[in-house]
């Protein structure tokens, strides 16, 4: 059964409000009525999902138009109809610019107005369906959007596809910006659940009470503002996939409820004493060290083991620098299309800088950089001077002073750090010599055979984009 459309009616004239309330109720719509800006704001800022707002222009405590930005922020797909006793053209234009669906002058024909409400809500449904379709297309494209041919990435993607058909929980770890949600979508899209919903929730972006309601839903009257039953993410992801992003930020109290939902495949919505069942497959992700959180008592050990049945780690960009040419090529083409630009590629000097930078923000930082360059540069080749000064300074420091590592209180893996620096030196020498192994070996003071062995061991491959100067796409 389809959910009732919710209409917010903000009208201070009691006769008009009562007539519209009755007529819209008879049509099967759920109407929330208000007579002031302040009262309407309390409804807008609650958890109510508004499909349509009918707002009088002049209210006792302010202008009805002042509510439009807040409605659009809280309910982006909601439509708005503005009522007024003054058919002013300037007001109508202003309302239209702020996203109003229609501007209606009083008095109006009631049957014509109800037809207008029907059209506004039909438009609302079409917008929502179009958004859902785009989301589905985004999911279907995910398999091809994780760029990389390095050994680290190909092994990780192979594992992700191998575990896709299992219903076991997967814990995806990796630094911020490495693409954890993208891998979660890839797993979903390669599973038997791909026709079901992929529902994501960021556990670190919501307060404890709001997250609890988002995960488990609530019953009407369970708290102030809960005027209707609302389904939670465990329900919406039934027969699909529920992705718990930044699960390490979840409060201990909610960890208990989530553990029960995963173990028993049941939960209780807020305000309900009856259990609801769920068949959602759980994928979780975090950039935090959950084992350390378990040791410090900030994360439940039983939940950790329940989530990490299959651990999957995404390598950082500095661990897979051989993928940088492919990523650069991808982002240049992407933003050329999106921004209608004609960037031809990257000069060797600029590329050397990109290759030796540590990329603490990972792929997200690289993508943001090329979006910025596409906007500023517009066409031609990206040169060293086009790169942010902060990136150039860090690159210069790394070349003149050697690598700099912070040693955390818990210590570090010496061999891993030394291996990473060795790989950077080899890549730098190969880039400078255009992958001439004899010249690179001379630069590094190594025998050619030793260098070749190290290249094979580290699975370093010559990027096609480095074969010419300047780097051309």
Phi, psi and omega in degrees: 000133182290143178291141178296139175287137182257126180245128173265117181253114182244101186211125183272345178278111186303313181300317180294317181298316181295319181295313180295320179301311182296314184295318180290325175296319179297331179282354179095009178271151175266121187248130172249119185256149181211154181240008182209164178295315183299315181293320179296321179299322181298324177288318182298320184277356178278188182275007181291132177265107184271131178265328181210138175241128175251115191233129174285141184293316182256117179237160186303328185244020176153184180275135178296330180298335181295343181277342186300313180299322181290323177296315181294327179288317182280325182225079187304330182270356183292141175264159182224135173243127181259130177255142177204152175272358183237113182279056183282128182296320181297321178295321179296318178295317180298317179296319180295318180296330180273006173100010180293140180287321181203155179240115187244131180265134175278152350285156181228159177285124187297315182294322178293323180293319179296324176296323177296319178299316179300316181295319180297318181288328175294320177296320178301317180293321179295319178298316180296318179295321179295321178296318179298318179298317179297321179296320179294319178296322178299319179294317182293334180275349187301322185303328183263000188262354177270100188278134175155142176233007180293159181300320182298317183285316181297323178293319181294316180293322178299317179294318180300318180288328180293323183269358185301318184282353176277153175266006180293150177289148180235130176255112181263121180242160180155161180295162176299136177090005182273346177102041183292318179293326179298319178291323177299318178293323178298317178299313179299316185289342178258010182256173176290350182264009188298337177276349175275181183279145169254110184248122181248143174219132179270107185290342181267353185262353185238150175292164183302313183293320180290321178296321179299317178294320180296319183286314190252351182077179179210161178262154178305130178084005182289337175201169181301127181096349179276079185273356182207158174295144178223133180281143177266177184292327177298325179286314183295333181269008181303130184067010176234218183232133175251119182255113179263097181277147182050050183295339179292347180268001183286140181291154179304322181296317180288331177302322179296315182291321179292320178302315180297317181298323180287316183291312187263354183054037177210160182201169177240121175298155178302132179084004181244147176253006180252139180279145174244147182262156177217144178240028182286140172275135186258125169242135181233156180214153177199151172261359181268162176272098184294329179298320177293322178294324176295315181298325181274358178083013181264357177215135184294131181295319182294324178290322178302312181291329178292323181281326188262038175303316175237104178277140181220115183256131176265123180292150177287166182294328180290344176273351184222050185294340177293347177273350184301317177303317179296318181294318178300312178303314181298313184289325176298313179297319181300310184280338170299319179287312184293321185257004181056051181250171182227049177286129186269337182159203185228135177291161181299319181297317179293321181293321176303320179295317178297323185287329183265352178287149186276344177051064178297334178269002176060211187297325180299320179293318179296317179296314179299323178298314183286335172293317179296315180297323179297321180289316185280316188282317176075310183205174177081199181264141174282122182254170181303320182292342178282340182285151179304141181300324181299323179290320179294320180295315179297323180294318179296317179299320182291331181281326187266331186250355183083175184290153177235125181235134172274134177262110181290162179305329182279355181090181179217170179269104185302312182298323180294317181294315179297319179297322179295316180294321178299318179296319179298318180297317181296315179298321180296313180296320179292323179294315180299321184266011182055040177065032170274108189294326178297311181294322180295319179297321178295319179299324184268354181070034181243158168289148181301318181296323178296316179297316180299319179297319180293321179297317179294317182298321182269000178057042178277130182236146182289118178290134180299329184289352181262004186287335181239161176232125000285169178296118185243139182250000000 
